Amino acid sequence: MKTVNLYEAKTHLSKLVAGIEAEGEPVVLCRNGVPVADLVRHKPSAADVEPDPELAGARYLGDPCAPLDESDWPEALR
């Protein structure tokens, strides 16, 4: 994790953001050596993701909260 003082962050913000985009490594912003904020890569929300066209119209007919029988679990997880 990279640590940068606020003055340096103001001066090189574009480079810092480009580095986060390329490497994904967060940057910690510090004031007088004390961490005050993080710059991190944006994670897309569900609204930003397009649905898979192959799953269009798919429906789940079971109860997702219903307990499973022991026979429904893989052998390695019993």
Order of alpha helices (4+ residues) and beta strands (2+ residues): beta-alpha-alpha-beta-beta
